[in-house]
Amino acid sequence: MAENKTKPTDASVETYLSAIEDDGRRKDCEKIAALMSKSTRCPPRMWGTSIVGFDSYHYRYESGREGDACVTGLSSRKGDISVYLTAGSSNQEALLARLGRHKMGKACLYIRKLSDVDMGVLEQLIAGSVAEVKRLYG
């Protein structure tokens, strides 16, 4: 069975964040990281080379595939900031409708910049996602 590519590392979160060249993007990522730390009550840790993850959980699918993943996380990508959420947490759709300018994949929220979204709603989305992961995986 294939091994997960994205694993926790000992790389420095501070180094990753400080390497974000755009000052506004770097500050936005730092603010999102603070929200995630508050919601998980855990410090950040690098997962792979480009994901700042918070907390972890072990999953096992019916297929037998299993592994570990961060409960929530973020990554500064080329065009957007990716915010990793679990899909389907309670009232997620209603919150997304109030969030502001964003795109949503299956379990990834894409934000261009924080000034495009309502920070209170973003905090609720992150907290709801964290609660859902804890409910599903303990």
Protein Blocks (a to p, Z undefined) as FASTA:
>chain_A
ZZdfbdcdfbdfklmmmmpmblmlmmmmmmmmmmmmmmnopacddehjlbccedjddddd
fkopacdddfbdcdddfkbccddddehiahklmmmmmnopcdddfklccdfbfklpcfkl
mmmmmmmmmmmmmmmnZZ
